[in-house]
C-alpha cells in the first residue's frame, strides 16, 4: 500500500463537472496513478460558508459522478477532520494514512499553482506531495519556471489536457438563468441538481475550474 501513486483532486465541487473528471482521468493515464481521490472541501478558507452548497450535497454529486470508475474514490476526510479546510493539513493526514513510501500528487490547474504561495505553509506542501498542473488557455508554462526557479520540475509537472472551458460558477449561473447544462456535467449530476433545485437562486461568486 505504501508504494502507491495516488492523485488527489481537491475543490469545492459546486458542482463537479466534466472538466474535473477529464483532468482526473488524464492524470491517471499520464502519470501512471493507481487511483485518484476526489477531496471535496468542507469549509474552504477563501469562501463564505453561506456561499457554498452544503457539504453532503456536494459530496453526493461527486459520488454520483464517479460511479462506474473503480479507480476514482471520494473522501470525507476534510469534513470529518472539522474546522477550516487547509490543503497542507489534508496532505499531512494523507501522508500518515498512506505512509512515507507513497507518491502523492496534488492535481490542480496551472492558474492555481501560480497562486500557491498565498496558501497556508506552501513550502511544507512541497515536501508532502508533488503537483500536477493541468494546462489552461492563456497560461504560459514558462511563467511557472520563472516563479519557482530551475528546480520546479522536482515538484511540479504539467498535464496537457483537452481544452475544456468549463467552470462550476458558469454552471451555477446557467442553472439560475434556466439554461441547459447538458454535457457540462454527468447526466446523473444534472438530474440531481434539477431534483434538488440547486442553484436556482444562486448567490455564489465566480470561480475557476479547479478551485471549485
GROMACS elastic network, one bead per residue, 0.5 to 0.9 nm:
[ bonds ]
;  ai    aj funct       b0    kb
    1     4     6  0.57478   500
    1    98     6  0.68080   500
    1    99     6  0.81670   500
    1   101     6  0.85930   500
    1   102     6  0.75218   500
    2     5     6  0.87853   500
    2    97     6  0.88936   500
    2    98     6  0.54244   500
    2    99     6  0.52501   500
    2   100     6  0.68700   500
    2   103     6  0.82958   500
    3    98     6  0.83896   500
    3    99     6  0.83401   500
    3   100     6  0.85801   500
    3   101     6  0.52094   500
    3   103     6  0.69894   500
    4    33     6  0.77053   500
    4    34     6  0.62829   500
    4    35     6  0.84814   500
    4    98     6  0.80418   500
    4   101     6  0.77470   500
    4   102     6  0.50170   500
    4   103     6  0.62303   500
    4   104     6  0.82540   500
    5    31     6  0.84647   500
    5    32     6  0.73686   500
    5    34     6  0.54304   500
    5    35     6  0.72790   500
    5    36     6  0.89943   500
    5   102     6  0.60611   500
    5   104     6  0.61007   500
    5   105     6  0.75552   500
    6    28     6  0.87324   500
    6    33     6  0.56116   500
    6    34     6  0.58753   500
    6    35     6  0.54232   500
    6    36     6  0.58977   500
    6    37     6  0.73806   500
    6   102     6  0.74215   500
    6   103     6  0.61883   500
    6   104     6  0.50513   500
    6   105     6  0.60782   500
    6   106     6  0.85640   500
    7    24     6  0.78618   500
    7    27     6  0.76037   500
    7    28     6  0.75149   500
    7    33     6  0.64924   500
    7    34     6  0.79788   500
    7    35     6  0.62491   500
    7    37     6  0.60836   500
    7    38     6  0.84878   500
    7   103     6  0.84968   500
    7   104     6  0.60063   500
    7   106     6  0.58487   500
    7   107     6  0.64787   500
    7   132     6  0.86770   500
    8    24     6  0.86939   500
    8    35     6  0.87006   500
    8    36     6  0.56878   500
    8    38     6  0.60968   500
    8    39     6  0.68295   500
    8   104     6  0.72667   500
    8   105     6  0.59996   500
    8   107     6  0.58161   500
    8   108     6  0.87790   500
    9    20     6  0.80867   500
    9    23     6  0.88552   500
    9    24     6  0.71886   500
    9    36     6  0.69275   500
    9    37     6  0.60996   500
    9    39     6  0.58884   500
    9    40     6  0.83802   500
    9   105     6  0.86553   500
    9   106     6  0.62165   500
    9   107     6  0.50993   500
    9   108     6  0.67736   500
    9   210     6  0.84179   500
   10    13     6  0.81831   500
   10    37     6  0.82309   500
   10    38     6  0.59253   500
   10    40     6  0.58397   500
   10    41     6  0.67873   500
   10    87     6  0.82777   500
   10   106     6  0.78166   500
   10   107     6  0.74819   500
   10   108     6  0.76484   500
   10   210     6  0.77039   500
   10   211     6  0.78146   500
   10   212     6  0.81584   500
   11    14     6  0.83900   500
   11    16     6  0.89088   500
   11    38     6  0.81663   500
   11    39     6  0.65753   500
   11    40     6  0.53910   500
   11    41     6  0.55935   500
   11    44     6  0.84880   500
   11   108     6  0.88866   500
   11   210     6  0.62580   500
   11   211     6  0.52212   500
   12    15     6  0.76450   500
   12    16     6  0.81753   500
   12    39     6  0.82700   500
   12    40     6  0.52447   500
   12    42     6  0.75331   500
   12    43     6  0.86638   500
   12    44     6  0.75024   500
   12    52     6  0.78848   500
   12    53     6  0.87684   500
   12    55     6  0.84391   500
   12    58     6  0.74089   500
   12    59     6  0.89757   500
   12   210     6  0.85704   500
   12   211     6  0.67538   500
   13    17     6  0.77115   500
   13    20     6  0.85178   500
   13    39     6  0.89038   500
   13    40     6  0.63125   500
   13    41     6  0.79902   500
   13    58     6  0.61877   500
   13    59     6  0.79912   500
   13    61     6  0.82381   500
   13    62     6  0.73731   500
   13   168     6  0.71772   500
   13   210     6  0.82954   500
   13   211     6  0.80523   500
   14    17     6  0.86813   500
   14    52     6  0.71737   500
   14    53     6  0.66309   500
   14    57     6  0.89401   500
   14    58     6  0.60316   500
   14    61     6  0.86734   500
   14   168     6  0.58745   500
   14   169     6  0.78187   500
   14   171     6  0.89280   500
   14   172     6  0.80558   500
   14   212     6  0.58855   500
   15    53     6  0.86610   500
   15    58     6  0.64381   500
   15    61     6  0.70457   500
   15    62     6  0.80359   500
   15   167     6  0.89240   500
   15   168     6  0.56187   500
   15   169     6  0.84168   500
   15   171     6  0.76954   500
   15   172     6  0.77915   500
   15   185     6  0.81787   500
   15   189     6  0.82223   500
   15   193     6  0.86360   500
   15   212     6  0.74829   500
   16    19     6  0.82014   500
   16    20     6  0.65914   500
   16    21     6  0.81678   500
   16    58     6  0.76725   500
   16    61     6  0.66973   500
   16    62     6  0.59800   500
   16    65     6  0.74763   500
   16   168     6  0.70137   500
   16   185     6  0.69645   500
   16   186     6  0.86096   500
   16   189     6  0.79837   500
   16   212     6  0.77590   500
   17    20     6  0.56342   500
   17    21     6  0.67810   500
   17    22     6  0.89611   500
   17    62     6  0.87641   500
   17    65     6  0.81047   500
   17   166     6  0.76253   500
   17   167     6  0.77172   500
   17   168     6  0.70507   500
   17   171     6  0.85960   500
   17   183     6  0.89538   500
   17   184     6  0.60167   500
   17   186     6  0.68053   500
   17   189     6  0.83614   500
   17   209     6  0.86560   500
   18    22     6  0.59672   500
   18    23     6  0.84215   500
   18    65     6  0.88293   500
   18   164     6  0.84704   500
   18   166     6  0.77945   500
   18   183     6  0.77512   500
   18   184     6  0.58618   500
   18   185     6  0.52961   500
   18   186     6  0.67318   500
   19    22     6  0.52336   500
   19    23     6  0.61196   500
   19    24     6  0.86162   500
   19   163     6  0.89235   500
   19   164     6  0.62366   500
   19   165     6  0.78892   500
   19   166     6  0.61812   500
   19   167     6  0.77688   500
   19   184     6  0.80513   500
   19   185     6  0.84652   500
   19   209     6  0.69319   500
   19   210     6  0.84631   500
   20    23     6  0.52311   500
   20    24     6  0.62260   500
   20    25     6  0.86911   500
   20   209     6  0.74123   500
   20   210     6  0.72012   500
   21    24     6  0.51307   500
   21    25     6  0.61539   500
   21    26     6  0.85242   500
   21    65     6  0.81567   500
   21    66     6  0.79453   500
   22    25     6  0.51329   500
   22    26     6  0.59849   500
   22    27     6  0.84589   500
   22   161     6  0.79435   500
   22   162     6  0.81591   500
   22   164     6  0.89418   500
   23    26     6  0.51350   500
   23    27     6  0.60259   500
   23    28     6  0.85835   500
   23   107     6  0.80011   500
   23   108     6  0.85288   500
   23   134     6  0.71199   500
   23   159     6  0.83129   500
   23   161     6  0.70144   500
   23   162     6  0.87543   500
   24    27     6  0.51784   500
   24    28     6  0.62661   500
   24    29     6  0.87770   500
   24    36     6  0.64774   500
   24    37     6  0.88618   500
   24    38     6  0.86929   500
   24    72     6  0.81949   500
   24   107     6  0.76590   500
   25    28     6  0.51566   500
   25    29     6  0.63350   500
   25    30     6  0.86815   500
   25    36     6  0.82511   500
   25    72     6  0.87478   500
   26    29     6  0.51631   500
   26    30     6  0.59930   500
   26    31     6  0.83027   500
   26   159     6  0.76247   500
   26   160     6  0.83915   500
   26   161     6  0.67660   500
   27    30     6  0.52640   500
   27    31     6  0.57197   500
   27    32     6  0.76882   500
   27    33     6  0.72112   500
   27    36     6  0.83932   500
   27   107     6  0.76590   500
   27   132     6  0.75989   500
   27   134     6  0.85965   500
   27   159     6  0.68682   500
   27   161     6  0.88948   500
   28    31     6  0.55942   500
   28    32     6  0.53721   500
   28    34     6  0.71205   500
   28    35     6  0.68922   500
   28    36     6  0.71201   500
   28    71     6  0.87246   500
   29    32     6  0.54258   500
   29    33     6  0.70166   500
   30    33     6  0.80305   500
   30   159     6  0.76277   500
   31   132     6  0.89909   500
   31   159     6  0.89545   500
   32    35     6  0.88875   500
   33    36     6  0.72279   500
   33   105     6  0.87511   500
   34    71     6  0.69779   500
   35    70     6  0.82933   500
   35    72     6  0.58840   500
   35    73     6  0.73524   500
   36    71     6  0.63817   500
   36    72     6  0.50819   500
   36    73     6  0.62455   500
   36    74     6  0.85055   500
   37    71     6  0.84682   500
   37    72     6  0.60019   500
   37    74     6  0.55408   500
   37    75     6  0.66120   500
   38    62     6  0.76567   500
   38    72     6  0.72452   500
   38    73     6  0.60203   500
   38    75     6  0.61987   500
   39    59     6  0.86659   500
   39    73     6  0.87249   500
   39    74     6  0.61943   500
   39    75     6  0.53199   500
   39    76     6  0.70259   500
   39    77     6  0.75030   500
   39    78     6  0.74375   500
   40    55     6  0.76379   500
   40    58     6  0.72473   500
   40    59     6  0.62621   500
   40    62     6  0.81114   500
   40    74     6  0.78498   500
   40    75     6  0.71653   500
   40    76     6  0.71960   500
   40    77     6  0.86373   500
   40    78     6  0.73891   500
   40    79     6  0.82357   500
   40   212     6  0.87823   500
   41    44     6  0.58603   500
   41    55     6  0.76417   500
   41    59     6  0.89862   500
   41    76     6  0.86438   500
   41    77     6  0.89605   500
   41    78     6  0.61627   500
   41    79     6  0.72169   500
   41    85     6  0.62698   500
   41    86     6  0.86977   500
   41   212     6  0.87693   500
   42    54     6  0.83185   500
   42    55     6  0.57991   500
   42    76     6  0.83676   500
   42    77     6  0.88622   500
   42    78     6  0.57313   500
   42    80     6  0.85989   500
   42    82     6  0.76223   500
   42    83     6  0.82543   500
   42    84     6  0.75585   500
   42    85     6  0.62322   500
   43    46     6  0.88715   500
   43    47     6  0.78858   500
   43    48     6  0.85674   500
   43    49     6  0.68772   500
   43    52     6  0.88314   500
   43    55     6  0.83623   500
   43    78     6  0.81720   500
   43    79     6  0.77786   500
   43    82     6  0.80454   500
   43    83     6  0.68595   500
   43    84     6  0.50289   500
   43    85     6  0.51036   500
   43    86     6  0.86846   500
   44    47     6  0.57905   500
   44    48     6  0.80773   500
   44    49     6  0.81077   500
   44    84     6  0.61081   500
   44    86     6  0.71513   500
   45    48     6  0.76699   500
   45    49     6  0.89397   500
   45    84     6  0.60666   500
   45    85     6  0.63768   500
   45    86     6  0.73377   500
   47    50     6  0.84232   500
   47    51     6  0.67130   500
   47    52     6  0.72997   500
   47   204     6  0.89845   500
   47   205     6  0.87271   500
   48    51     6  0.53050   500
   48    52     6  0.71175   500
   48   204     6  0.89964   500
   49    52     6  0.58359   500
   49    53     6  0.84459   500
   49    54     6  0.85534   500
   50    53     6  0.76015   500
   50    54     6  0.85392   500
   50   203     6  0.85952   500
   50   204     6  0.83657   500
   51   202     6  0.84484   500
   51   203     6  0.61836   500
   51   205     6  0.73266   500
   52    55     6  0.82167   500
   52   203     6  0.85986   500
   52   204     6  0.65017   500
   53    56     6  0.84764   500
   53    57     6  0.69162   500
   53    58     6  0.66273   500
   53   198     6  0.82087   500
   53   199     6  0.85890   500
   53   204     6  0.87455   500
   54    57     6  0.58219   500
   54    58     6  0.65979   500
   54    59     6  0.87671   500
   55    58     6  0.52115   500
   55    59     6  0.59168   500
   55    60     6  0.85012   500
   55    79     6  0.77061   500
   56    60     6  0.59587   500
   56    61     6  0.85193   500
   57    60     6  0.51201   500
   57    61     6  0.62366   500
   57    62     6  0.87985   500
   58    61     6  0.51778   500
   58    62     6  0.64957   500
   58    63     6  0.87928   500
   59    62     6  0.52753   500
   59    63     6  0.63062   500
   59    64     6  0.87497   500
   59    74     6  0.77390   500
   59    75     6  0.83774   500
   59    76     6  0.77966   500
   60    64     6  0.61248   500
   60    65     6  0.84894   500
   60   189     6  0.89977   500
   61    64     6  0.51295   500
   61    65     6  0.61061   500
   61    66     6  0.88338   500
   61   188     6  0.83265   500
   61   189     6  0.57438   500
   61   192     6  0.74316   500
   61   193     6  0.84625   500
   62    66     6  0.63044   500
   62    67     6  0.86882   500
   62    74     6  0.70620   500
   62   189     6  0.80933   500
   63    66     6  0.54997   500
   63    67     6  0.63164   500
   63    73     6  0.79987   500
   63    74     6  0.63268   500
   64    67     6  0.54440   500
   64   186     6  0.84959   500
   64   188     6  0.65285   500
   64   189     6  0.65287   500
   64   192     6  0.89363   500
   65    68     6  0.86745   500
   65   185     6  0.82404   500
   65   186     6  0.60910   500
   65   187     6  0.84989   500
   65   188     6  0.69495   500
   65   189     6  0.63540   500
   66    69     6  0.57509   500
   66    70     6  0.82169   500
   66    71     6  0.89065   500
   66    72     6  0.61383   500
   66    73     6  0.74713   500
   66    74     6  0.81926   500
   67    70     6  0.77204   500
   67    72     6  0.82028   500
   68    71     6  0.89877   500
   68    72     6  0.87247   500
   69    72     6  0.56428   500
   69    73     6  0.84378   500
   70    73     6  0.73722   500
   75    78     6  0.78035   500
   75    79     6  0.88068   500
   76    79     6  0.53689   500
   76    80     6  0.61186   500
   76    81     6  0.86148   500
   77    80     6  0.51899   500
   77    81     6  0.60893   500
   77    82     6  0.87746   500
   77    90     6  0.76807   500
   77    93     6  0.86851   500
   78    81     6  0.51451   500
   78    82     6  0.64617   500
   78    83     6  0.84599   500
   78    84     6  0.87358   500
   78    85     6  0.64309   500
   78    86     6  0.86425   500
   78    89     6  0.88924   500
   78    90     6  0.68017   500
   79    82     6  0.53828   500
   79    83     6  0.81567   500
   79    85     6  0.83060   500
   81    85     6  0.86592   500
   81    90     6  0.88470   500
   82    85     6  0.76883   500
   85    88     6  0.89454   500
   85    89     6  0.77402   500
   85    90     6  0.78733   500
   86    89     6  0.55393   500
   86    90     6  0.66085   500
   86    91     6  0.89621   500
   86   119     6  0.80195   500
   86   120     6  0.68772   500
   87    90     6  0.50298   500
   87    91     6  0.61657   500
   87    92     6  0.85926   500
   87   119     6  0.80797   500
   87   120     6  0.77361   500
   87   125     6  0.79694   500
   88    91     6  0.51629   500
   88    92     6  0.61719   500
   88    93     6  0.86457   500
   88   119     6  0.84833   500
   88   120     6  0.67989   500
   88   121     6  0.67650   500
   88   122     6  0.75358   500
   88   124     6  0.72739   500
   88   125     6  0.56128   500
   88   128     6  0.81520   500
   89    92     6  0.51354   500
   89    93     6  0.62770   500
   89    94     6  0.86884   500
   90    93     6  0.51409   500
   90    94     6  0.61825   500
   90    95     6  0.85690   500
   91    95     6  0.59726   500
   91    96     6  0.85796   500
   91   104     6  0.83896   500
   91   106     6  0.87792   500
   91   125     6  0.73826   500
   91   128     6  0.64019   500
   91   129     6  0.73583   500
   92    95     6  0.51082   500
   92    96     6  0.64401   500
   92    97     6  0.87969   500
   92   125     6  0.84804   500
   92   128     6  0.68199   500
   93    96     6  0.51674   500
   93    97     6  0.63074   500
   93    98     6  0.87930   500
   94    98     6  0.60092   500
   94    99     6  0.80025   500
   94   104     6  0.84206   500
   95    98     6  0.53952   500
   95    99     6  0.54385   500
   95   100     6  0.63816   500
   95   101     6  0.89897   500
   95   102     6  0.77085   500
   95   104     6  0.78981   500
   95   128     6  0.70092   500
   95   129     6  0.85633   500
   96    99     6  0.53331   500
   96   100     6  0.75134   500
   98   101     6  0.76574   500
   98   102     6  0.59500   500
   98   103     6  0.88208   500
   98   104     6  0.88699   500
   99   102     6  0.58420   500
  100   103     6  0.80114   500
  103   129     6  0.70439   500
  103   130     6  0.78751   500
  104   128     6  0.74976   500
  104   130     6  0.62787   500
  104   131     6  0.84265   500
  105   129     6  0.55844   500
  105   131     6  0.53295   500
  105   132     6  0.63550   500
  106   129     6  0.66516   500
  106   130     6  0.62059   500
  106   132     6  0.59987   500
  106   133     6  0.84584   500
  107   130     6  0.87718   500
  107   131     6  0.60038   500
  107   133     6  0.62675   500
  107   134     6  0.73751   500
  107   210     6  0.86983   500
  108   111     6  0.83803   500
  108   112     6  0.65891   500
  108   113     6  0.72947   500
  108   131     6  0.74167   500
  108   132     6  0.62760   500
  108   133     6  0.53475   500
  108   134     6  0.61050   500
  108   209     6  0.89341   500
  108   210     6  0.58243   500
  108   211     6  0.80102   500
  109   112     6  0.53022   500
  109   113     6  0.66063   500
  109   132     6  0.79598   500
  109   133     6  0.50846   500
  109   135     6  0.63687   500
  109   136     6  0.71405   500
  109   208     6  0.87335   500
  109   209     6  0.75122   500
  109   210     6  0.57736   500
  109   211     6  0.82270   500
  110   113     6  0.50369   500
  110   114     6  0.65145   500
  110   115     6  0.89817   500
  110   132     6  0.84094   500
  110   134     6  0.54992   500
  110   135     6  0.55278   500
  110   136     6  0.67557   500
  110   139     6  0.73278   500
  110   140     6  0.89733   500
  110   141     6  0.80414   500
  110   144     6  0.82481   500
  110   158     6  0.80400   500
  111   114     6  0.52924   500
  111   115     6  0.68044   500
  111   133     6  0.83341   500
  111   134     6  0.87239   500
  111   135     6  0.82415   500
  111   136     6  0.76853   500
  111   139     6  0.72486   500
  111   208     6  0.87861   500
  111   210     6  0.89301   500
  112   115     6  0.51381   500
  112   116     6  0.62184   500
  112   133     6  0.82447   500
  112   208     6  0.89793   500
  112   210     6  0.76668   500
  112   211     6  0.75117   500
  113   116     6  0.50595   500
  113   117     6  0.83717   500
  113   131     6  0.82674   500
  113   133     6  0.68311   500
  113   144     6  0.78591   500
  113   156     6  0.86504   500
  114   117     6  0.77500   500
  114   143     6  0.82012   500
  114   144     6  0.67000   500
  114   147     6  0.78479   500
  115   118     6  0.59127   500
  115   119     6  0.76509   500
  116   119     6  0.53512   500
  116   120     6  0.86302   500
  116   122     6  0.65586   500
  117   120     6  0.77708   500
  117   121     6  0.80133   500
  117   122     6  0.56822   500
  117   123     6  0.82197   500
  118   121     6  0.86289   500
  118   122     6  0.76748   500
  119   122     6  0.58411   500
  120   123     6  0.88676   500
  120   124     6  0.89016   500
  120   125     6  0.86407   500
  121   124     6  0.55313   500
  121   125     6  0.65657   500
  122   126     6  0.66207   500
  123   126     6  0.53794   500
  123   127     6  0.69560   500
  124   127     6  0.52094   500
  124   128     6  0.65174   500
  125   128     6  0.51307   500
  125   129     6  0.63429   500
  125   130     6  0.83335   500
  126   129     6  0.56391   500
  126   130     6  0.63478   500
  126   131     6  0.80635   500
  126   155     6  0.64982   500
  126   156     6  0.89814   500
  127   130     6  0.78779   500
  127   155     6  0.85601   500
  129   155     6  0.75306   500
  130   154     6  0.77816   500
  130   156     6  0.60514   500
  130   157     6  0.78699   500
  131   155     6  0.58940   500
  131   157     6  0.62074   500
  131   158     6  0.83707   500
  132   155     6  0.84675   500
  132   156     6  0.59062   500
  132   158     6  0.56959   500
  132   159     6  0.63098   500
  133   156     6  0.67815   500
  133   157     6  0.60726   500
  133   159     6  0.57102   500
  133   160     6  0.85384   500
  134   157     6  0.86989   500
  134   158     6  0.59723   500
  134   160     6  0.61133   500
  134   161     6  0.67695   500
  135   138     6  0.89428   500
  135   139     6  0.71623   500
  135   140     6  0.85375   500
  135   141     6  0.79370   500
  135   158     6  0.68703   500
  135   159     6  0.60944   500
  135   160     6  0.55282   500
  135   161     6  0.66889   500
  135   162     6  0.88544   500
  135   163     6  0.81652   500
  136   139     6  0.60244   500
  136   140     6  0.87920   500
  136   160     6  0.84502   500
  136   161     6  0.83420   500
  136   162     6  0.89495   500
  136   163     6  0.66815   500
  136   164     6  0.82512   500
  136   165     6  0.82412   500
  137   140     6  0.85337   500
  137   163     6  0.70371   500
  137   164     6  0.89751   500
  137   165     6  0.82671   500
  139   142     6  0.87755   500
  139   143     6  0.79107   500
  140   143     6  0.57384   500
  140   144     6  0.77678   500
  141   144     6  0.55614   500
  141   145     6  0.70897   500
  141   158     6  0.80721   500
  142   145     6  0.51410   500
  142   146     6  0.62949   500
  142   147     6  0.87521   500
  143   146     6  0.50358   500
  143   147     6  0.62524   500
  143   148     6  0.86460   500
  144   147     6  0.52002   500
  144   148     6  0.60180   500
  144   149     6  0.79676   500
  144   152     6  0.76532   500
  144   156     6  0.87829   500
  145   148     6  0.52944   500
  145   149     6  0.52434   500
  145   150     6  0.64527   500
  145   151     6  0.82354   500
  145   152     6  0.61881   500
  145   153     6  0.83057   500
  146   149     6  0.55357   500
  146   150     6  0.80299   500
  147   152     6  0.86358   500
  148   151     6  0.70294   500
  148   152     6  0.53263   500
  149   152     6  0.57841   500
  150   153     6  0.73737   500
  151   154     6  0.56923   500
  151   155     6  0.77673   500
  152   155     6  0.57304   500
  152   156     6  0.56877   500
  152   157     6  0.81949   500
  153   156     6  0.51684   500
  153   157     6  0.60548   500
  153   158     6  0.89624   500
  154   157     6  0.78863   500
  160   163     6  0.87383   500
  161   164     6  0.84781   500
  164   167     6  0.89628   500
  165   209     6  0.78946   500
  166   169     6  0.87383   500
  166   170     6  0.71724   500
  166   171     6  0.78268   500
  166   184     6  0.70026   500
  166   208     6  0.81925   500
  166   209     6  0.62333   500
  167   170     6  0.53230   500
  167   171     6  0.64820   500
  167   172     6  0.88493   500
  167   184     6  0.89118   500
  167   206     6  0.87909   500
  167   207     6  0.69301   500
  167   208     6  0.54378   500
  167   210     6  0.79799   500
  167   212     6  0.78654   500
  168   171     6  0.50562   500
  168   172     6  0.62440   500
  168   173     6  0.86240   500
  168   206     6  0.82990   500
  168   207     6  0.69110   500
  168   208     6  0.70748   500
  168   209     6  0.64195   500
  168   210     6  0.87618   500
  168   211     6  0.89759   500
  168   212     6  0.62704   500
  169   172     6  0.51198   500
  169   173     6  0.61921   500
  169   174     6  0.86357   500
  169   204     6  0.75396   500
  169   205     6  0.68932   500
  169   206     6  0.52301   500
  169   207     6  0.55890   500
  169   208     6  0.73120   500
  169   209     6  0.84450   500
  169   212     6  0.81153   500
  170   174     6  0.61056   500
  170   175     6  0.86475   500
  170   206     6  0.78068   500
  170   207     6  0.84146   500
  171   174     6  0.50869   500
  171   175     6  0.62761   500
  171   176     6  0.86256   500
  171   180     6  0.88221   500
  171   181     6  0.64312   500
  171   184     6  0.75792   500
  171   185     6  0.85124   500
  171   199     6  0.88345   500
  172   175     6  0.52088   500
  172   176     6  0.62101   500
  172   177     6  0.86733   500
  172   198     6  0.83410   500
  172   199     6  0.55131   500
  172   200     6  0.79578   500
  172   202     6  0.66535   500
  172   204     6  0.81306   500
  173   176     6  0.50405   500
  173   177     6  0.61847   500
  173   178     6  0.85976   500
  173   179     6  0.84829   500
  173   199     6  0.76505   500
  173   200     6  0.86376   500
  173   202     6  0.72286   500
  174   177     6  0.50621   500
  174   178     6  0.61038   500
  174   180     6  0.67160   500
  174   181     6  0.68442   500
  174   199     6  0.89015   500
  175   178     6  0.50028   500
  175   179     6  0.56730   500
  175   180     6  0.70468   500
  175   181     6  0.71289   500
  175   193     6  0.88074   500
  175   194     6  0.87309   500
  175   198     6  0.81394   500
  175   199     6  0.61294   500
  175   200     6  0.60326   500
  175   201     6  0.88470   500
  175   202     6  0.84860   500
  176   179     6  0.76051   500
  176   198     6  0.88330   500
  176   199     6  0.58182   500
  176   201     6  0.60326   500
  176   202     6  0.62702   500
  177   200     6  0.78545   500
  178   200     6  0.80400   500
  180   183     6  0.88435   500
  180   184     6  0.88589   500
  181   184     6  0.53981   500
  181   185     6  0.67369   500
  181   190     6  0.71248   500
  182   185     6  0.64997   500
  182   186     6  0.78551   500
  182   187     6  0.71062   500
  182   190     6  0.71584   500
  183   186     6  0.67407   500
  183   187     6  0.75027   500
  184   187     6  0.88352   500
  184   190     6  0.86962   500
  185   188     6  0.82029   500
  185   189     6  0.62588   500
  185   190     6  0.61808   500
  186   189     6  0.52575   500
  186   190     6  0.63047   500
  186   191     6  0.87266   500
  187   190     6  0.50258   500
  187   191     6  0.61801   500
  187   192     6  0.86442   500
  188   191     6  0.51122   500
  188   192     6  0.62582   500
  188   193     6  0.87355   500
  189   192     6  0.50132   500
  189   193     6  0.61713   500
  189   194     6  0.86502   500
  190   193     6  0.51589   500
  190   194     6  0.63206   500
  190   195     6  0.86445   500
  191   194     6  0.51954   500
  191   195     6  0.60795   500
  191   196     6  0.85483   500
  192   195     6  0.50571   500
  192   196     6  0.59737   500
  192   197     6  0.82800   500
  192   198     6  0.83818   500
  193   196     6  0.53221   500
  193   197     6  0.58745   500
  193   198     6  0.51549   500
  193   199     6  0.78006   500
  194   197     6  0.50945   500
  194   198     6  0.66504   500
  194   200     6  0.89084   500
  195   198     6  0.79602   500
  197   200     6  0.60430   500
  197   201     6  0.88476   500
  198   201     6  0.78070   500
  198   202     6  0.78739   500
  199   203     6  0.79655   500
  199   204     6  0.86419   500
  202   205     6  0.87095   500
  207   210     6  0.82171   500
  207   211     6  0.64113   500
  207   212     6  0.64867   500
  208   211     6  0.55967   500
  208   212     6  0.65576   500
  209   212     6  0.62064   500
